Amino acid sequence: MIFKFETYLRYILFTVIAVVFFKTTAFSQCNAVLKTSPQNLSGCEDFTVQFFDSTFTDPSVCIIQTRRWNFGDSSPFTGTQNPVHVYKSGKLSDTSYVAWLAIKDQFNNWDSTSVVINVFKKPVVNFTISKDTVCAFNEQFCTNNTSDNGAGYIFLWDFENSFSGKYDTCYTYDAEGDYTIRLSVTDDKGCINSASVPIAVNEIPNPDFTITPFSGCHPLLANFNNTTNSGIFPITDWTWNFAGNGTSTSMTPKPINFPNPGLYAINLTAINSAGCQNTTSNNFLVRETPTADFSFNSEACLGENVFFSYNGTASPSADVKWKFTDAIISNNTGQGPLVSAWNNAGEFDIELIVTENVCSDTIVQKIKINDLPIVTLTSDAAGDSICEAEPITFTALPDSVSYTHLT
């Protein structure tokens, strides 16, 4: 142990005092004996030592008339038999003290003894935090540690619900409340010191909402119901994000149209009066609606086969149903191509219903079925026979019909 200069001064000064005032002579009847607890007189400030005057006394030999303790740290003398004293280190570093016990016997002769107490200075602990008020869950703060540091130093941060052994660290609280952040520093001699600062952790809002309907077929008009419960701090700002279909800052937005199929993540962000924010997200499914479309000849004759081709967007696994009103084959399924015919003239409905993933589309088109014409064929022949190479003229009625000459 290297003594500080002030320790040398204390030692020299008290030696002089002991020689002058506590002069030990050959005739002293008492031999001063000093004991301590703890016996190892090296420790960290505030280092507590109990001193014991263990001088042997015997009325026939030694009667203590006066007792003086000097603790070596400029504190007042005391005559207590077994005093307790608390030592601090010097202002700058470790300090050694010389403690004396002086005994005056019944003949006014003095005897003294001393011990050296080594007191290690506690590490200086100082720190600040980047924010003294934060929001729970989503706002981080960091420490700025300016404490003593060196080889063998140990740092322990106590956030009341978590610990860290880093020199500096960042932390996020997961619950609101008033907390005390404490830093304990242990130096290479095992001396411990600590410092603390308060921090306020404010609650975050808990936004919530429902969507009606929760899913459906495109295009889909959806309603959004804000079900957020207000906490300690009222909500001051709302932000809705409808996944590419617009935004809103209203507490309860107007219905939103989703023209295209897809899985949409709808977000609602709430900010309370403490400046804390939170976002919740709900998925919203818009299914694709198949299209019902087909092509065909819109006019045909009685008994004529009519072919129908599906031109919609459904997949091959879709449910496709046809209804041919008053046709020879009135109902059919599948994407075709299909064929049907009518035995009656007139205009008839053709209905197509396409369903896929609970979404459906319907189309109705009309077909016109015409009667077969009644044709009268006459000739200018005198009878039902003519001579070879004799010309003959045929007349077909009605003349509003198109005819094809077959030979």
Summary of the structure (lengths in Angstrom):
residues: 407
radius of gyration: 54.0
end to end distance: 138.5
largest distance: 190.3
contacts: 1125
relative contact order: 0.08
helix: 4%
strand: 46%
